């Protein structure tokens, strides 16, 4: 063994031991329970993007996989608010120059995350990438960094009631005029409409301002989470009961084989007598009865009770990504319960170590999320063949993130964001100090320019 090897090997082993000893040690900068919750959110999005499941039903265990749909991304957004609280002072909001630095760090992270999200959208996987909206919410949170928890929870509650209806009104008013607008898609009409999802970030920001180590605080959060989930999903069940049932035999799943497709009618079996046919010159022909396009005055009908019930059912439905008040309530409650459970799990040493791989994923959530999007792009259609691929992604994420956390530490994208945001914050500090420090000339004028009294 060379001298270099003799020096390098113990040093590498020492760094691994140091990281393992630091995991869960009181006084470290990381809250393991939050990492656990964030890891569950990322792994849940893996399954949501790759898995195939029927609509959730408590009585059918085979459908329980559907729990990750919508709820994982909402948990992820809620934890974004907790992260913002940790950056900006935890229980005591920062002020003055430190607040300026925190806002600079958050804004820098938002810009970088938005750029990373743009790259992930460019690869064209068909997955609704959450990062651009995530970055937008970082920016929107800046005016609320000095608010107290009760103020943040109050505002989140008001917005949860108002924003879903406002989104519906904006969607009806704008119609297709802004269908191609990236801003409108990000804020109003996308899969993750920012005007609604700000509720989750404000809730998370309020949670991050609390003493998360106190059992009393955790129990209060758990009680609030259960209450919100019961009320939200309970009203959602009522709304779904009023909604029209899908046609018998219909399914949202893709057919498993070509045998599942219904064969069309063969051309030789069609009676063309009395039909008008248009030949488009490219081999396609359209045939229809002569009076097919005859205009008739529409008959106005009064809305029936069934129509009214269906409309109310749609407003109350708590289905994933429905954007209703009931979904916001139920999913926020679900997120709070998961966060509390993870905080308790991290407090007990055996469960904390058993869940180390999940915490490792959560400690480098941005890297894990980005890599899984690139992996889906590389695999193409093979990524969606069956649920086995979702299991492969989850296991690979747990193993690779654990190995990286033990041997290297912080994830590469997390390290990059931390470095750049710290540098920009230092520039902001230097600029602020320069603008507030009197020049030498002004100091001399103040000291010697006036006669002593």
N, C-alpha and C positions, 0 to 999 in steps of 0.2 A: 504494500500500500504506500503510495507516495505521500509526501508531506501535505500536498494540497488536499488529497482525499481525506487524510486524517483530520484536517481542519474543517473541511466542508461537511462531512457526514455528521459529526456531532452537532454542528451548527444547524443543519437541517432538522435533525431530530429534536433539538432544543426548541426550534420554532414551532414544530408540531405540538410538542408537549405544552408550550406556552399558550397556544390557541385553545387546546382542549381544556387547560386549567382555567382559562379566562371565560369559557362558555358557561353562562349562567352565574358568574361570580358577581355578588353585589358590588356596586360601585362602578361597573363597566357602563359604557355609553349606550349599549343596546338593551332593549327590553325583549327578552326571549319570547314572552307570550305574544307580543306583536309580530315577531318574526314567524312564529308558528301560524298565526292567523293569516299572515300574508302568504306563507307557503301553501296553506290550504286553498287560498284564493287562486293562486297561480295554477296549482295542480287541477283545481276545479275547472279552470278555463281550458286546460289541456283536454279534459274529458268532454267539455261542452263543445269544443271545436271539432273533435275527432269521433266522439261516440255517437251512437244512434240509439234513441230510446223513445218509447211512447210517452204520452202525457202522464204526469205524476198522479198516482192514485195510492192513498195510504193502504188500501186493502190488497194491493198488488206489488209485492216486493220487487218484481222484475222492472217496475217503472221508477224505482227510487233513484236510479241514476239521473233522472230528469231534475233532481234537486239542484244540480250544479248549474243548470241553464238560467241565465239572468242573475241568479243570486251570487255566483262567484265573482262576477264583474262588479256587482254592487258592493260586496265585501271589500274588493280591491279598492274601489273609489272611497269607501269609508275610511279605510286604512291610510289612504293618501292624506286625508284630513288629520289623522293622528300623526303622521310623519311631519306634516307642516307644523303642528303644535310642538313636536320635539325639536325641530330646527329653530323655532322662534321663542324658546324659553321654557317649554314644558308647562309646569303649573303656574309659573310667574311670567307673564308676557314681557318680552324685552322692551326697552325704551331707548330713546335717544340714538346715539351712534350705533349701538348694538342692534337696535331694531332696523336701522338702515342697512346694516350688513346682512341681517337675516332676510330682509326683503330682496336684497341683491342676489343672495344665494338662491332663493326660491325662484326668482325671475330667471336667473341663468339656467337653473335646472329645467324650467318650463320650456325655454327656447331649445335646449339640447334634446329634451324628450320629444318635443314636437318634430324636430328634425329626424330623430330616430324613427318616430312613427311614420313620417313621410316615406322613409326608405322601406319600411316594412309594408306599407301600402303599395309601393311601386313594384314589389316582387310579384304581386298579383296572385295571392292564394285563395281569394274569396272569403277569407276570414275578416270580420268587422274589427279592425285594429282599434284598440281602446286608447292608445297612447296620445293621439292628437287631442281628444277630449280631456284626457288626464292632464295634459299640459295646459289646456285652456283653464281648467279648474284651479290649477296652481296660481295662475294670474288673477283669477276672479277672487281668490281667497285673500289677496294682499291687503285690502282695506279692513279685514276683520281680525287681524293678528292680535290686536289689543283688547278684543271683546272677551267678556267673561263667559263661562260655560252656560249659565242660564240664559244669557242674551243670545248665544249661538243656537241653543236648543229651541228657543222661542222663535227665532227667525226661520230656522229649518222647518218647524211645524207650520208656520204661516205659508212658507213657500210650497210645502208639500200639499197644502190645500188649494193654493192659487195656481201654481205653475202648470199642472196637467190640463186645467181648463183653458188657461191662456195659450198653451201650446196648440190645443184643439182649435181655438179661434184663429190663431195665426195661420195654421195649416189650411183652414177653410178660406181665409181671406186671400192668402197668397196663391193658393192652388199650384199650378205648374209654372208660375212666373219665376220662382226662385228654385226650381227643381235642380238646376245645374249649378247653383251657387254653393261653393264649398263652405262659406260662412254660415248660410242658412242650414245646411246639412249638419254642420258641427253644433250649431246652437239650438235648432228647432226640430228638424225633420229626420235626423240620422238615427241609427240604432242606439246611440248614446247621446240623446239631446242634452246639451250642457245646461239649458235653462231648468231642467228637472234634476239633473244629476248634481247640481250644486248643493242640493239638500243633503246628499250623502257626505260630501266633503265638509260642510258646516257641522254636521253631526259628529264626524270624526274629529274635527278640530275641537269641538266642545269636550269630547271624550278625552282627548290628549291633554286638556287643561286640568283634568281631575287627578287625584292621587290614586293611580291605578294599582298601587301596592296595598291599599287599604281594603280589607275584606268587606267593610260596610259599603264602600263605593262600588265594589264589584257586584255585591248582592243587589244594590239599587239598580245598577245597569242591567243586571240579569232580569229583574222584575219588570223594568221598563221594556226590555226586549221581548219578553214573553207577552206582555200586554199588547204591544204594537203588532206582534206576529198574529196573535189570536184575533184581534179586531180587524186587521188588514186582510188576512187570508179568510177570516170568517165572512166579511162582507164580500170578498172576492168570490167565495163559493156561492153566495146568494146571487151575485151578478151572473156567474156562469150558469146557474139554474135557469135564469130568464133568457139567456142567449140561445139562439136557434141551434139545434143539434146538427152536426155534419151529416151528410147523406149516408145511408147505410152502406157499409162496405168500403167507405172512403178511408184513406190512410195517408198520413203525412210522410210515411217512410218511403224510401226508394225501393223499387222492386229488387229482390235478391238475385234474380236471373232473368234472362230474356223470355223464359216461359211465362213470366208473370204479366207480360204485356198482352193486351187484347188485340188480336189481329184485325186489321181493317177489312172492309168489303172489297173483293176483287173487282177490277174494272168490268170483266165479263158478266158479272152478276148485277150490274146497274141497268135499270130501264131508263134510257135517256129520252123516251117519248114525252113530248110536251115540255121539256126543260130548255132553258136558254143557257148556252155554254160560251164562255170567253176563253180564247186561246192566247196565252201571254207570250208565245213564241219561244219560250225556254223549256218546253216540255211539260209545263204545268197548265192545267185546264180547270176552270171553275164553272160549275153548273148549278142552276137554281131555277125555281118556278118563275114564270113570267111576271107574276104580281108580287114577287118577293120584296122589291124595293118601293112598292106603291106607298105613298105617304098617307098616313092616317092621323087624324087629330088625336093627340093623347087624351086618354080618359083620366081625369083627376079623381083620385079616390081619397077619402078621408083616412088618415092613419088609424089602423086598428089597434086594439089593446096589445096584440102580439107584437106589432111594430114598435109601440112605445116600450114594451117590456124588453125587446131586443136592444133598443137604443140605451135604455137604462142599464141593461146587463153589460153592454160594452163599456160604459163609464165606470162600472163597479168591478169589472173583471180584474183579477190580480195575476193574470197569466204573465210569464216572463216577457220582458221588453214591451209590455202593453203601455207603460208610461202613465198609468192611472194613479190616483191618490192611494187606492187600496194596495197596489203593488209597492208603491214607495213606503207605505207604512209597514206592510208585512215583511218586505225585504230588509228594511232598516232594522226591524226587530230581530230578524234572523241574523243579521250581521252583528248586532250587539251581543246576542247570545253566543255566537261563535267566538267573539273576542274575549268574553268573560271566561268561557270554558278553556280557551288557550292560556289565559293568564293564570288560572288555577292549575292547569296541567304543567306549566312552567315552574310553578312554585313547589312542586313535589319532585324530588330528585329522580326517582326511577322513571316517571313518565317524561321528565325533561330529557333524559338521555335516550329513552326509547324513541322519542320524536326528534332526535337530533337531525336526521335527514330532512324532515319537513322544515325545521328552522333554517337549515342551510339553504334550501330553496327560497325561503322568505327573505334571507339576508342578501340574496342577489336576484331579487324578483325581476328586475328590468332585464338582466342578462338572460335568465331562464326563459322569460316570455319572448324575447327577441330571437333567441336560438330556436325555439320551437316553431316560430313563424317561418324562419329560413328552412328548417327541416321539412315542414309541410310543403313549402315551395319546391324543394328538391325531390320529394317523393311523388308529388302530383296526385293523380287520382288514387294511387295505391294507399295514400294516407287515410282514405275514407272507406276502405273496403269493409271493415268490420270493427267491432269494439276491441279486438285484440291489439290494434294499433294504438288505441288510447292507453291501454295498459302498458305497452312498450314505452310510450312517451313518459308516463308517470314514473315507471321504474328507472328509466334512463335519467330523468331529471333528479330523482332522489340520489342515485349513485354518483352521478357526475358532479352535482352541486356539493355533496358531502366531501368527495375527494378534493375538490377545488378549495372548499372552506378550510379543510385540515392542512393542506399543503401550501396554499397560496394566501388564503385569507379572503379579503373582500373581492367581489366579482369584478371583472374587467370594466364593464360599463359603469358600475357603481363607483369604482375607483376614479374613472375618468370624470364623472359628474362631480364628485367630491373635490377633485383637484381643480377643475376649472371654476367651480362655484366659489371655492376658497380664494382663488386668485382674483376673481372679479370683486369679491367682498373686500379684499385687502386694498384694491384700487379705489373702491368706494370710500373706504375709511381714510385713505391718504388724501383723496380729494376733499372729503368733508373737513379733515383737520386743516388742510391748506386754506380752505375758504374761511375758517373760523379763527385762524391764527393771525393776529395783527402783524403787518409788515414792520421792518426795522425802522423805516422812516416815520410811520405813524406812532410807533412807540416813543421815538425821540421827541416828536412833536408833543406827545402827551406828557413826557417827563420834563422837557426843557423849554417848550414853546410858550409856556405861560408862567408868569411870575409866581413865586411861592407866596402863599397867604399865611 
